[in-house]
Amino acid sequence: MNVLLTSVGRRAYMVKYFKELIKPEGEVHVCNSDDMTVAFQYADKAVVSPLIYSDDYIPFLVDYCKNNHINILISLFDIDLYILAKNKSRFEDVGTTVIVSEPELIEKCNDKWGTYLFLKDNAFNVPKTYLSLESVMKALKSGEIKYPVIVKPRFGCGSIALSVADDEKDLLYLYEKDTKAVSRTYLKYESASVDEKIIFQEMLDGQEYGVDIMNDLSGNVQNAVVKKKIAMRAGETDIAQTVDEPSIYKEALRLGSITHHIGNMDCDFFLVDGVPYVLELNARFGGGYPFSHVAGCNMPKAIVQWYNGETPDRSLFEAKTGVLTFKELEMTCRK
């Protein structure tokens, strides 16, 4: 078996997880639009791909999968998911299974406003969210919400251009600043089709949690792992602990049964006075997955077994509670 991880970036741990499963017979391939990525140093084969928004991107990947006999393709980047989902059949034609949810769900996850509407329509608790500067200013003046206010890109990831406004002066400045930041980064591609590129949210006063919701390849929910976030850096969790938090766990299972997503979904929750709120959905392996893996989960193994027509053991979706894990910086030289 051969596996290709696209937009692999810094996710060297995902390369290692899959290599443990398929070696020595299989190979783990990776691709990224830039070869200056640590994951390239751990893969069996690595290739620089065209940019995701290039017309050459999908043809390049399809040819690569065909020529290298790739069985499973998994993307590790939000922006990559939608175009892969739309072209899933082209990969199937060359014998490659893309582990990705339906395009409609990917759209809802990538669009923070769409996420808010989806969650609200399905009776999940969500922070008050506004799509325009005018609407959030009106809400602030009426007392519907109070400062501080979160200002962030409507289509964003990795905490790019995420800011906190403490007063009206901040709000006006950060709106202009973040709008310009969107136009200078790859977020401009996702935002190109809409006028409202920035959203505004009330800041929740509570504890943040990361949750991995695990579904099978038919979209049936298997389990969820709840992790208390202890330390964050640049939008990623550095320290976390698996916990038993029934209110979040219950909502996570309900969310997985509604989305019918494929594989892993990385979600952000807040617990405010005992009430769980859902913030964001990422229909992929996220930066918080290693905390679940170290605590006992093994979604990569489950995916390989599903692909092979096997039924994974329940233990692959379970994690021990109370496991405190730290991400480590590791120095690696280019091969």
N, C-alpha and C positions, 0 to 999 in steps of 0.2 A: 504493500500500500504506500502511496505517495500523497503527501499533504502539502498544500500551498497556503501560506498565510500572507495575505495582501495588506498593504499599508501597515507593515509590521512595526515600524518605528522603534521604540525602546522596549517592546514586549519580548525581550529575550527569554523570559520565563515561560512564555507560551511555546516557544521553540523547544525548550528543554522538556516540557510536559509531553509534547507529542513525540519527541525522539525517544523518550523512555518507553513509549507504547509500541512503536512500529519498527524500531531497530532490532536486528540488523538487516532485515529484509527490505524495509521501506526507507524512504527519504523524506525529510522535511525541507521544503523549499520556501523561500521568502522573497517578497518583492517590496519595493518602496521607490518613490520618485527621486530619492536621494540616497546614495550609498553610504553617506556619513551617518550610519545608524548601527548601534551596538548589536542588534539582532542578527545582522549579516555575519557576524563573527561566530555565531553558534549554529547556523543552518548548514545543512549538507550542500545546498546550492542556493545562490542568491542572484537576483537580477534587478537591474534598475528599470522601472516601468515608465511609460509616459505619464503625464499628469492625469489625474482622475477625470478632469473635464475636457481632456483632449479627445478628438474623434478617433484617435488611434488606440485609446486605452483598452476598450473591450476587445477589439480584434487582436491586440497584442496578447492579452491574457488568454483568450481562447486558443490562439496558436501555441502559446507556451504550455497550456494544459494538455493540448493534443500531443505535442512533441515530447513532453516529459511524462506522459501517462499519469497525470494528476487525478487521483480519485476523489479527494475532498478539498474544497476551497473554503477558507474562512477569512473574513475581513475583520480587522481589529480597529477600524476607524469609522466613525459615524457617517462622514461625507461619502465614503466608499459604498455604503450599504445600499443606498437607493438605486444607483446605476447597476449594481450587481443583481439586485432583486428584479429589475426590469428586464435583464438579459439572461435570466436563469436558464431558459430553454436552450440558449446558444451553447452554454457549457454542457448541458445534458446531452446535446448532439455529439459531443466529442468524449462523452463518458465521464464527465466531472460533475459531482454533486456539490452545489453551492449551499452552505449552511446559512440561510438568511430568511428572514420573515417576508411577508407579502409587502409590496411597495406601499400600499395604503397605510400600513402600520408604521413603516419606516418614516413616511412623511409626517405622521403625527408625532413621532418621537423626536425627529430632527427640528421640527418647528415648535419652539417653546410655547407659542400662543396656541398652536394646535394641541399640544400636550395638555395645556390648562383646560381647554374646552372639552377634550376627550375625558379627562379625569372628572371634571365637574359634571358632565352629562351622565357619568356612571357612578355618581354619588360618593366619590372619594373626597376627603378633606384636602383643600388646596389653599395656598396663600393667595390673598387678593392680588389680581394681576390686571394690568392695564396696557393697552396697545398703543396709546398715543400720549404725548406730553400733555395735551389739553385735558384728557380724561383723568390722568393721575393728579394734575394740578387741582382739578375740580374736586376729586376725592379727598385730597389733603385739606382743602379749604373748608369742606363740609364736615371734616372730622371722621370720615369713613375709614381712613387710615392715618397713621402718624409717621413722622420721621423716626429713624432712618428708613430709606427706601433703596431697594436693590435696583440698579440700572445695569442691564446686560443685553447682549445681542439676541435678537429673536432666533437666529440660527447660530448657535455658538457651541463651543466645546473647549475643554481644557482651561476654563476660567479666563479665556481671552476677552479683554475689554470688560470684565465684570467689575463694577464699582459700587460704592455705597455713598449715597447722598444724605448728609446730615441736616441740610436745610435747603431753602429754595435756591440760594445762590449756587450751592453744590449741584443741585438737580439740573439747573440750566446749563452749567458748565460741563457736567459729565455727559449729558445728552449729546451735546455737540462733539465732545471729545470721543465718546464711544462710537458715534456715527462715523466719524472720520477713521477711527481705528478699524471698523468693519471694512471700509473701502480699501484699506491698505493690506489686508490679510486675505487668506483663502476663503474667509467667510463671505466675501463679496459675491462669490459664485452662487451660494445658497440664497443670499439675500437679493439677488438681482431681479427676481420676479415680483417683489413686493415693495410697496412704498414705505411701510412701517418696519424699519430694520432694528428697532430697539423696543424692548418691553420693560415694564416697571412692576416690581413686586414688593409687597410688604415684607419686612424682615421678621422672620419668626424667632421668638425667644424660647429656645429649647435645645435639646440634644439632637445632633445629627447622626443618622445611621445610613450605612450602605447595605443594600440587599441584593443578593443574587437569586433571581427567580429562574428555576430550571424547568424547561419544557422539553418534551421529546420532539422527534422530527415531524410529528403530525400535529404539534401544537398543544399537546395534552400536558397539563401541569404535573410535575413530579414532586417538587419540594421547593423550599426557599431557605436561605441562610441569612440571618440577620447579624450585622456587625456594627458595633459601636465605634464611631470614628473618634479617635483620640488626638491625632495630629494630621494636619493637611499641609500640602505644599504645591503651589501652581496647579490647583484643581485636582490633585491626586492625593489619595490617602497614604500617609507614611506609617502610621501606627493605628491598629484596630484590634478589637477583641470580639470574638463571637459570643453572642449573648442569647438568652432566652427572653424574648420580649413578645408575649402572646398577641398584643394588640397590633403590632406591626406585622408579625408573622401571618395572622389571619387576613389582613388586608393584602399582603403580598400574594398569598395563594389566590385570593379573589381576583387580583389584578392579572395574574398569569392565566387564569381560566377565561378572562374576558378578552385579553389580547390575542390569545392563541399564537403567541410568538414561537419562533423556532430556535431551539437551543437555549443559550443563556441570555438573560436580560439583566442589565446592571441598573439599579434604581437608587434614588436618593430619597430618604424619608426624614422627617423631623418629628420628634415626640414633644408636644407642648401640653403641659398639664395633663399628661396621660392620654392625650388625643393624638393619633398618628396622622400626619400630613404627608402627601406625596408631592415631591418637587419636580424631579426629572426622570425620564426613561431613556435608556440607551440600549438598543436592541442588539447587544453584542457582549463579548467578554470585555469587561471594564478593568480599570486599574485596581479595582478592589477585589477582583477574583482570586488572586493569590492567597488572600487571607482565608477564603473558604477552602481553597485547595490544601493549604498547610493544616487546616483543622480537620481534614478527612475527606472532603469532596473530590470527585475526579470526573468532571464533565467531559474533558477530552476523551477519556476512556469510554464513557457512555456513548459519545458521538461515534467513535470508531466501531463500537459494538452494534449500535443501531444500523450503521452503514452495512455491516456484515450480516444483518438480519438476526442478530442475537438480542436477547433480553437482558439488559444490565441488572446487576444486583442492586437492591434498594440502598445498600451501603454507599454506593457511588454518589448519592444525592444527600448524604447526611454528614453533618459536621459536629464535632464535639464543642460544647459551649465552654466559655471561659478561657479559650486559647488566645493569648495576647501575642501578636506578631508584629515584627518591625521589618520594614523594607531596608535593605542594605545597598549602599553604593559599592559597586565592584569595578575595579580597573581591568580593562581588557585591551590588548594590543591587536591591531589589524593583522590578519593572517597573511 
